[in-house]
Amino acid sequence: MYKPKPIDTTDIVLTDDLLALTEQIAANVHEVWAKGRIDEGWVYGEVKDAEKKVSPCLIPYDELPESEKEYDRNTAIETLKLITKLGYEISKRI
């Protein structure tokens, strides 16, 4: 049986600058996901039905329930933490 083993990033504390990116990354994660689903023929519907390719999450990020946004935010935060843990630095060009 598959047991996920993500790299432990609990020791990483993101800077305020990186934390500020979280919401933008989370929104883009949703956009990429939604585009992929739409490209696969999925459509919006109030109840998820994988067989019919219907999802209630095919809406703009700002309209998602907080629970869905939190999932995308966690993906963003963990990605930034992993990049940092692996020794990379992220800086903004001025």
Backbone as CSV, one residue per row, in Angstrom:
resi,resn,N_x,N_y,N_z,CA_x,CA_y,CA_z,C_x,C_y,C_z
1,MET,0.837,-1.173,0.000,0.000,0.000,0.000,0.889,1.245,0.000
2,TYR,0.498,2.238,-0.775,1.249,3.480,-0.904,1.165,4.297,0.376
3,LYS,2.322,4.744,0.868,2.380,5.613,2.042,3.152,6.869,1.646
4,PRO,2.451,7.984,1.453,3.137,9.224,1.081,4.203,9.615,2.103
5,LYS,5.338,10.098,1.622,6.432,10.513,2.487,6.963,11.863,2.016
6,PRO,6.174,12.926,2.219,6.674,14.238,1.807,7.900,14.620,2.633
7,ILE,8.767,15.411,2.044,9.937,15.906,2.768,9.457,16.769,3.926
8,ASP,10.041,16.539,5.092,9.655,17.279,6.289,10.146,18.722,6.185
9,THR,9.210,19.643,6.171,9.557,21.060,6.080,9.166,21.825,7.344
10,THR,8.891,21.096,8.424,8.428,21.755,9.647,9.481,22.680,10.250
11,ASP,10.743,22.483,9.882,11.809,23.328,10.416,12.003,24.620,9.611
12,ILE,11.258,24.781,8.541,11.418,25.951,7.673,10.411,27.025,8.050
13,VAL,10.911,28.222,8.257,10.064,29.379,8.531,10.210,30.320,7.335
14,LEU,9.117,30.579,6.676,9.156,31.442,5.498,9.243,32.912,5.904
15,THR,9.969,33.671,5.108,10.064,35.111,5.348,8.714,35.760,5.032
16,ASP,8.529,36.953,5.508,7.295,37.682,5.217,7.112,37.873,3.717
17,ASP,8.208,38.117,3.008,8.131,38.288,1.550,7.590,37.034,0.874
18,LEU,8.074,35.878,1.304,7.597,34.630,0.705,6.169,34.322,1.126
19,LEU,5.835,34.603,2.355,4.456,34.384,2.799,3.479,35.250,2.004
20,ALA,3.934,36.425,1.602,3.075,37.318,0.815,2.753,36.717,-0.552
21,LEU,3.593,35.822,-1.026,3.359,35.162,-2.316,2.308,34.050,-2.239
22,THR,2.042,33.580,-1.049,1.182,32.417,-0.865,-0.147,32.516,-1.597
23,GLU,-0.851,33.620,-1.408,-2.182,33.743,-2.001,-2.114,33.787,-3.529
24,GLN,-1.098,34.466,-4.069,-0.950,34.523,-5.527,-0.637,33.135,-6.092
25,ILE,0.225,32.407,-5.420,0.556,31.057,-5.876,-0.668,30.153,-5.748
26,ALA,-1.374,30.245,-4.638,-2.569,29.419,-4.435,-3.595,29.682,-5.530
27,ALA,-3.813,30.943,-5.863,-4.768,31.283,-6.921,-4.309,30.716,-8.259
28,ASN,-3.008,30.778,-8.517,-2.501,30.244,-9.783,-2.581,28.720,-9.820
29,VAL,-2.347,28.069,-8.684,-2.505,26.613,-8.605,-3.929,26.238,-9.012
30,HIS,-4.889,26.988,-8.501,-6.288,26.719,-8.860,-6.516,26.949,-10.354
31,GLU,-5.977,28.032,-10.894,-6.151,28.335,-12.321,-5.566,27.224,-13.203
32,VAL,-4.394,26.741,-12.830,-3.757,25.655,-13.594,-4.609,24.391,-13.509
33,TRP,-5.072,24.071,-12.292,-5.934,22.905,-12.110,-7.213,23.034,-12.941
34,ALA,-7.874,24.201,-12.847,-9.137,24.409,-13.557,-8.942,24.332,-15.071
35,LYS,-7.879,24.926,-15.564,-7.610,24.868,-17.010,-7.415,23.425,-17.444
36,GLY,-6.669,22.663,-16.658,-6.457,21.255,-16.982,-7.759,20.478,-17.035
37,ARG,-8.618,20.712,-16.053,-9.910,20.023,-16.035,-10.754,20.415,-17.243
38,ILE,-10.841,21.713,-17.513,-11.636,22.182,-18.652,-11.083,21.606,-19.957
39,ASP,-9.761,21.570,-20.077,-9.141,20.986,-21.276,-9.474,19.501,-21.419
40,GLU,-9.738,18.840,-20.289,-10.111,17.421,-20.299,-11.614,17.214,-20.497
41,GLY,-12.356,18.308,-20.637,-13.789,18.203,-20.887,-14.677,18.356,-19.659
42,TRP,-14.102,18.708,-18.526,-14.890,18.911,-17.316,-15.681,20.210,-17.428
43,VAL,-16.823,20.259,-16.739,-17.674,21.443,-16.712,-18.102,21.725,-15.274
44,TYR,-18.605,22.924,-15.071,-19.116,23.296,-13.752,-20.442,22.592,-13.486
45,GLY,-20.625,22.192,-12.250,-21.891,21.642,-11.776,-21.888,21.703,-10.264
46,GLU,-23.034,21.754,-9.664,-23.122,21.935,-8.214,-22.655,20.725,-7.410
47,VAL,-22.697,19.537,-8.024,-22.278,18.312,-7.336,-21.205,17.628,-8.172
48,LYS,-20.105,17.250,-7.521,-19.024,16.582,-8.246,-19.484,15.213,-8.742
49,ASP,-19.170,14.949,-10.002,-19.485,13.659,-10.615,-18.359,13.355,-11.589
50,ALA,-17.418,12.520,-11.141,-16.245,12.215,-11.956,-16.618,11.523,-13.259
51,GLU,-17.627,10.696,-13.219,-18.051,9.986,-14.427,-18.550,10.954,-15.499
52,LYS,-19.285,11.972,-15.062,-19.825,12.960,-15.998,-18.891,14.152,-16.189
53,LYS,-17.750,14.144,-15.474,-16.779,15.228,-15.517,-17.409,16.568,-15.128
54,VAL,-18.011,16.571,-13.955,-18.660,17.764,-13.414,-18.004,18.091,-12.063
55,SER,-17.693,19.371,-11.852,-17.089,19.785,-10.583,-17.627,21.135,-10.135
56,PRO,-17.947,21.262,-8.840,-18.380,22.546,-8.316,-17.217,23.529,-8.109
57,CYS,-15.997,23.053,-8.296,-14.816,23.910,-8.084,-14.338,24.603,-9.362
58,LEU,-15.055,24.413,-10.436,-14.685,25.109,-11.673,-15.288,26.511,-11.661
59,ILE,-14.793,27.283,-10.724,-15.198,28.674,-10.533,-13.937,29.476,-10.213
60,PRO,-14.004,30.799,-10.313,-12.828,31.605,-9.960,-12.371,31.344,-8.524
61,TYR,-11.084,31.451,-8.297,-10.492,31.218,-6.980,-11.205,32.016,-5.889
62,ASP,-11.490,33.270,-6.158,-12.129,34.131,-5.166,-13.504,33.627,-4.736
63,GLU,-14.127,32.793,-5.548,-15.454,32.273,-5.239,-15.429,30.888,-4.583
64,LEU,-14.244,30.307,-4.464,-14.128,28.988,-3.846,-14.471,29.039,-2.362
65,PRO,-14.985,27.935,-1.835,-15.166,27.864,-0.379,-13.795,27.952,0.301
66,GLU,-13.767,28.453,1.506,-12.501,28.621,2.229,-11.733,27.301,2.344
67,SER,-12.428,26.187,2.483,-11.753,24.882,2.604,-10.951,24.555,1.350
68,GLU,-11.471,24.900,0.182,-10.751,24.658,-1.069,-9.570,25.606,-1.206
69,LYS,-9.769,26.865,-0.822,-8.664,27.825,-0.867,-7.537,27.370,0.053
70,GLU,-7.896,26.835,1.215,-6.891,26.387,2.182,-6.052,25.248,1.607
71,TYR,-6.668,24.373,0.843,-5.942,23.280,0.189,-4.890,23.854,-0.766
72,ASP,-5.292,24.853,-1.566,-4.359,25.478,-2.507,-3.275,26.267,-1.775
73,ARG,-3.648,26.937,-0.692,-2.650,27.678,0.097,-1.614,26.731,0.685
74,ASN,-2.066,25.590,1.190,-1.136,24.615,1.758,-0.153,24.123,0.691
75,THR,-0.653,23.893,-0.514,0.232,23.487,-1.616,1.272,24.569,-1.872
76,ALA,0.845,25.826,-1.885,1.762,26.938,-2.121,2.811,27.034,-1.013
77,ILE,2.364,26.978,0.218,3.284,27.104,1.354,4.287,25.957,1.368
78,GLU,3.807,24.739,1.185,4.714,23.589,1.204,5.702,23.618,0.041
79,THR,5.280,24.143,-1.095,6.196,24.275,-2.235,7.290,25.285,-1.909
80,LEU,6.909,26.428,-1.365,7.904,27.436,-0.990,8.854,26.915,0.085
81,LYS,8.318,26.186,1.055,9.165,25.608,2.098,10.136,24.582,1.522
82,LEU,9.671,23.759,0.590,10.553,22.758,-0.011,11.673,23.425,-0.798
83,ILE,11.333,24.439,-1.576,12.355,25.159,-2.342,13.421,25.701,-1.393
84,THR,12.975,26.284,-0.282,13.902,26.826,0.714,14.733,25.721,1.352
85,LYS,14.081,24.636,1.729,14.788,23.519,2.382,15.862,22.924,1.466
86,LEU,15.593,22.913,0.184,16.556,22.359,-0.772,17.716,23.309,-1.067
87,GLY,17.707,24.464,-0.407,18.841,25.375,-0.510,18.696,26.494,-1.534
88,TYR,17.559,26.593,-2.144,17.352,27.655,-3.129,16.904,28.931,-2.431
89,GLU,17.206,30.034,-3.069,16.757,31.327,-2.583,15.844,31.953,-3.617
90,ILE,14.780,32.546,-3.149,13.856,33.231,-4.033,13.962,34.719,-3.715
91,SER,14.196,35.497,-4.739,14.270,36.943,-4.527,13.492,37.644,-5.626
92,LYS,13.003,38.806,-5.297,12.224,39.589,-6.244,13.151,40.554,-6.981
93,ARG,13.008,40.566,-8.302,13.764,41.544,-9.082,13.140,42.903,-8.900
94,ILE,13.967,43.876,-8.751,13.455,45.237,-8.549,13.543,46.026,-9.834
